[in-house]
């Protein structure tokens, strides 16, 4: 891989939307840093990227390992000196239950993975993104992050916090070449969705591969908007490409 190619980091790259996005970015010519806990899943993602002629670096890492997140930026700097794109996709669903019934340990995990890890990554990666000629950041959110829904309070609170984190970071980057945005995939055929809606027919839902092209577009230098939330269903309905 040439140092002149764009470098992208994708969290949750072992399955679902993260895996599809990592593969699509590899096909688009990015060198993809694939981050996830599951080594086997990362290796499968890497196999697909390489089979398509792309290249990747595997980063087996638990997002609750804050020291490792802090070290990640330094490791990327030593190897590539910059980062061009960051897709903060990984997240956990937690328990769907009344707020008063959520176990404190599960609530803490929701905040640790869905919010704190992304803040630690911003902190670790910001200097690298600012060294890029067109740094792009994208976070995956959910409709419940801005539209309250009974029994989804823990997950919703984490996504609402993530959205404000992203909007604030976008404002702080307004005088730079970094652009920060959010994507709401909506209902997608993923393992997390199956946990939330076990009786649902996922054949009727968009697949992660359907979402990936929008992710690639929003991480490209040509995407100049910042501080926006793009809903995949609305983007699809508008016939964008």
C-alpha positions, 0 to 999 in steps of 0.5 A: 500500500502506498502512503499516498492512499487514504487511511480509514479506521472502522470500529465494529468491523467484524460483522454487520454494518461495520464489516460491510463498510470496511469491505466497501472502503477497501474496494474504494481504495482505502487501507482499512484499519479494522477494529473489533473484539473478535479476531476470527471475524476480523480475519474474515473481513480481511479475507474479503478485502484482500480478495477484492484487491484491497488492504487492511490492518487488523486491530483486535481491541475491546472498546472498553480498554481505554488505555488501548484506545489512547495508544491507538492514535500513537500507533497510527501516527508511527505507521502512517502519520495521519488518519483520513477517515474514521467510522465510529460504528461499534455499539451495544444494545443493552437491555430493552426494559423500563429505565428503573429495571436496567441493571447498573452494570448494563447501563455503565456498559452502554455508556462505556461502549457507545459514548465514552469509547467514541470520546476516547477515540476522538481524543486519540485520533483528532491530531491525526485527522487534522493532518489529513487533507480531508479528514472525515468522521462518521458516527452511527446513531439511531432514531431513538437517539432523538425520538423517545421510545418506551423501554429503549431508554438506556440505548437511546440515552447513549445515542443521544449523548453520542449525537451531541458529542458528534455535533460538538466535535463538528463545531470545534472542527469548523475552521479545519479540514475535518468534517464530522457527521452522523448516519442513521441506518434505520432498521437493518438486517443485523444481529443487533436488530435480531436481538431487539426484534426476534420475531421480525422477518429480516428479509424485508429489511435493508442489508448492511451492504445496502448501507455501505455505499452511503458510508463510503460517500460520507467519508470521502473528500467530496462530502463537505457537509459537517454537523449533519445527520443523514437518515439512510431511508430518506437518502434512499427514498430521494434516490441519492447515489 
